[in-house]
């Protein structure tokens, strides 16, 4: 066979051989002549760099997760403290309301007693006035004793009214 008859087959062989000789980093793709150890090392270094970056991101996320868990725990403790404080305040509020009700009842009773004492005072004042009128008509010594007794009673009632008025 002559060289020219084989030329198209030779050209076909060269065309197929040239891509096989291009240097690549992956030995599975490089073929016999295209494998380059330098590109392979570069590929390994790139993968190791990506692995280190991924591990670093993982550690950062773990640290962030730990921080968030601490925040959650602290928030839970604060919530429990606030609940206890709210319970204490609620109990104090109930006790204060009960004391207020008792004070209102005592105040109403004191006002009633004060009104009674004031009525007694008015009655004693009328009686005292009548007694003084009768002094002109009869036994002055007996009447003076009665007036003194009534004044003592009046003073006692005035003091009691004053004490009740302070409540």
Secondary structure per residue as TSV (DSSP state, phi and psi in degrees):
chain	resnum	aa	ss	phi	psi
A	1	X	-	360.0	148.5
A	2	X	-	-95.7	167.6
A	3	X	H	-67.0	-31.3
A	4	X	H	-74.4	-31.5
A	5	X	H	-69.6	-26.5
A	6	X	H	-93.2	-7.2
A	7	X	H	-58.5	-44.7
A	8	X	H	-63.7	-34.2
A	9	X	H	-70.8	-35.9
A	10	X	H	-67.2	-41.3
A	11	X	H	-62.7	-39.9
A	12	X	H	-63.4	-39.8
A	13	X	H	-64.8	-42.6
A	14	X	H	-65.8	-41.4
A	15	X	H	-62.4	-39.8
A	16	X	H	-76.0	-28.9
A	17	X	H	-79.5	-31.4
A	18	X	H	-62.8	-49.1
A	19	X	H	-63.8	-27.4
A	20	X	H	-71.0	-19.0
A	21	X	T	-94.3	-4.1
A	22	X	S	-70.0	130.6
A	23	X	-	-69.6	133.4
A	24	X	B	-132.9	160.3
A	25	X	S	-84.3	-23.6
A	26	X	-	-93.8	117.6
A	27	X	H	-66.1	-19.5
A	28	X	H	-74.1	-21.4
A	29	X	H	-104.9	-16.5
A	30	X	H	-77.4	-24.0
A	31	X	T	75.2	-165.3
A	32	X	T	-74.0	-43.2
A	33	X	T	-99.3	-14.3
A	34	X	-	-93.8	-4.3
A	35	X	B	-71.5	131.2
A	36	X	-	-124.3	116.5
A	37	X	H	-62.7	-33.5
A	38	X	H	-65.2	-44.1
A	39	X	H	-65.7	-34.9
A	40	X	H	-64.7	-43.2
A	41	X	H	-63.3	-40.4
A	42	X	H	-62.2	-41.4
A	43	X	H	-61.9	-42.1
A	44	X	H	-64.3	-43.8
A	45	X	H	-63.4	-40.5
A	46	X	H	-61.9	-43.8
A	47	X	H	-65.4	-40.0
A	48	X	H	-65.7	-38.3
A	49	X	H	-64.6	-43.5
A	50	X	H	-63.6	-39.7
A	51	X	H	-63.1	-45.2
A	52	X	H	-62.5	-41.0
A	53	X	H	-64.5	-43.2
A	54	X	H	-64.2	-41.6
A	55	X	H	-64.8	-40.8
A	56	X	H	-62.4	-42.8
A	57	X	H	-63.9	-38.9
A	58	X	H	-63.1	-42.3
A	59	X	H	-65.3	-40.0
A	60	X	H	-63.5	-40.4
A	61	X	H	-67.7	-36.4
A	62	X	H	-65.1	-41.2
A	63	X	H	-65.1	-41.4
A	64	X	H	-64.2	-40.5
A	65	X	H	-62.3	-42.6
A	66	X	H	-63.0	-42.8
A	67	X	H	-61.0	-43.8
A	68	X	H	-64.8	-37.9
A	69	X	H	-66.0	-37.5
A	70	X	H	-65.3	-40.8
A	71	X	H	-62.0	-41.5
A	72	X	H	-63.7	-44.3
A	73	X	H	-63.4	-43.9
A	74	X	H	-64.2	-40.2
A	75	X	H	-65.0	-38.4
A	76	X	H	-64.0	-41.5
A	77	X	H	-65.2	-41.8
A	78	X	H	-64.2	-40.3
A	79	X	H	-62.3	-43.4
A	80	X	H	-63.4	-41.8
A	81	X	H	-62.4	-43.6
A	82	X	H	-66.9	-35.9
A	83	X	H	-63.7	-43.5
A	84	X	H	-62.9	-42.7
A	85	X	H	-63.0	-40.8
A	86	X	H	-65.5	-40.2
A	87	X	H	-62.4	-42.9
A	88	X	H	-61.8	-45.3
A	89	X	H	-65.1	-37.7
A	90	X	H	-63.2	-43.1
A	91	X	H	-63.1	-44.7
A	92	X	H	-61.7	-39.7
A	93	X	H	-63.4	-43.0
A	94	X	H	-63.4	-42.7
A	95	X	H	-64.0	-40.4
A	96	X	H	-65.1	-40.8
A	97	X	H	-63.0	-42.1
A	98	X	H	-63.8	-42.2
A	99	X	H	-64.1	-38.6
A	100	X	H	-63.7	-42.6
A	101	X	H	-61.6	-44.3
A	102	X	H	-62.1	-41.7
A	103	X	H	-64.7	-39.0
A	104	X	H	-63.6	-40.9
A	105	X	H	-64.7	-45.9
A	106	X	H	-62.8	-37.9
A	107	X	H	-66.0	-41.7
A	108	X	H	-63.8	-41.1
A	109	X	H	-65.4	-40.6
A	110	X	H	-65.8	-40.1
A	111	X	H	-64.3	-39.3
A	112	X	H	-64.1	-45.2
A	113	X	H	-63.9	-39.5
A	114	X	H	-63.0	-42.4
A	115	X	H	-62.4	-40.5
A	116	X	H	-63.8	-43.5
A	117	X	H	-64.9	-38.3
A	118	X	H	-65.6	-39.1
A	119	X	H	-64.6	-43.1
A	120	X	H	-61.6	-39.6
A	121	X	H	-63.0	-43.1
A	122	X	H	-64.0	-41.0
A	123	X	H	-64.0	-43.4
A	124	X	H	-64.5	-37.0
A	125	X	H	-63.1	-43.2
A	126	X	H	-63.8	-43.1
A	127	X	H	-64.3	-41.6
A	128	X	H	-62.8	-40.4
A	129	X	H	-65.3	-43.3
A	130	X	H	-63.8	-38.6
A	131	X	H	-64.7	-42.0
A	132	X	H	-64.1	-35.2
A	133	X	H	-66.6	-37.9
A	134	X	H	-74.8	-19.3
A	135	X	H	-61.3	-35.5
A	136	X	T	-66.0	-22.8
A	137	X	T	-98.5	-15.8
A	138	X	S	-151.0	-142.2
A	139	X	-	-65.5	105.4
A	140	X	H	-72.4	-40.7
A	141	X	H	-64.6	-44.1
A	142	X	H	-67.4	-37.9
A	143	X	H	-69.8	-35.9
A	144	X	H	-65.4	-38.9
A	145	X	H	-62.7	-42.9
A	146	X	H	-65.4	-40.4
A	147	X	H	-64.6	-44.5
A	148	X	H	-60.7	-42.8
A	149	X	H	-62.6	-42.9
A	150	X	H	-67.0	-37.5
A	151	X	H	-67.0	-38.9
A	152	X	H	-62.8	-43.3
A	153	X	H	-64.3	-41.7
A	154	X	H	-62.6	-44.7
A	155	X	H	-62.5	-42.0
A	156	X	H	-61.8	-43.7
A	157	X	H	-66.3	-37.9
A	158	X	H	-63.8	-42.0
A	159	X	H	-65.4	-42.1
A	160	X	H	-64.8	-40.7
A	161	X	H	-64.5	-38.7
A	162	X	H	-66.2	-41.6
A	163	X	H	-64.0	-42.3
A	164	X	H	-68.5	-33.3
A	165	X	H	-65.7	-27.8
A	166	X	H	-72.9	-24.0
A	167	X	-	-68.4	360.0
